[in-house]
Amino acid sequence: MEKDLNQRFDELLRLYTRTLENTCLNQLKKAKNKGFAHDKVLNQINGITRFHNAAISKHNKAFQFFYEKYSSGEDLEKIITKIKADFPESLKIVPEIDPRENVELILFGKEENALLNEFPAKTQNLIKFFVGYFSLEEIRKRIPGYLDQIKTGENSSVKYPFKWTGDKDNKNEFVQVIYGLHKAGLINEGKGEITKIVEAIATVFDVKLGENWQSNHSASIHRANSDYQPLIFRKIREAYQQYIGNQIENKKKNKNK
């Protein structure tokens, strides 16, 4: 199934926020004077934000419309259609960088640009601007904690409130689930490099795959018979059937009250 514009925008936002964060953390890690570098990074992000705000002041109605509608979860395609009709000049909105200032935009990476190109050409400036604005707002919140993060050696990647609670000694079950979903066309329509997809989703669910996860998965396949069905899929099927049964039973009980 093709991603809608909201999904693409959210993914672009996640990717660019990661790019901003990695850029900031790399500057801090390389610097000898961490305190000075911390202030410099904050000034850089504040400077870019200031230039976004300068552009917003010229397109304030379009900005407020986008911000309010997107924040409330409205369909992005409808938002863009409305902006095209009522605020067509804002489709060209870009941060207005003053060349006299010692501030440079942090560019989109390869992944972000590829995803941006999936949006209609005339809307790409608008999408890029808002992705930049929302990402900057998020990074400005995180910067105060970066020095502590570096001192404690925490991973710089985003922390998610999810955890894979399957058998800790059987990471292959997790891999089998992701492979199954991907091969069924339920992740990225079955496209993309599966190993990267597995590793990315493992990060979300805090699964420590280990260096040999691919070899372990391949070995489990080679040891299997042609009619092999991974135990994890039976667990999922039985658990969902039980869930359905409970829901039907509860419905009957409520109806008889």
Buried (B, 14 or more C-beta within 10 A) or exposed (E): EEBEBBEBBBBBBBBBBBBBBBBBBEBBEEBEEBEEBBEBBBEBBEBBBBBBEEBBEEBEEBBEBBBEBBEEEBEBEEBBEBBBEEBEEBBEBBBBBEEEEEBEBBEBBEBBBEBBEBBEEEBBBBBBBBBBBBBBEBBBEBBEEBBEBBEEEEEBEEEEEEEBEBEEEBBBBBBBBBBBBBEEEEBEEEEEEBEEBBBEBBBBBEBEBEEEBBEBBEEBEEEEEEEEEBEBEEEBEEEEEEEEEEEEEEEEEEEEE
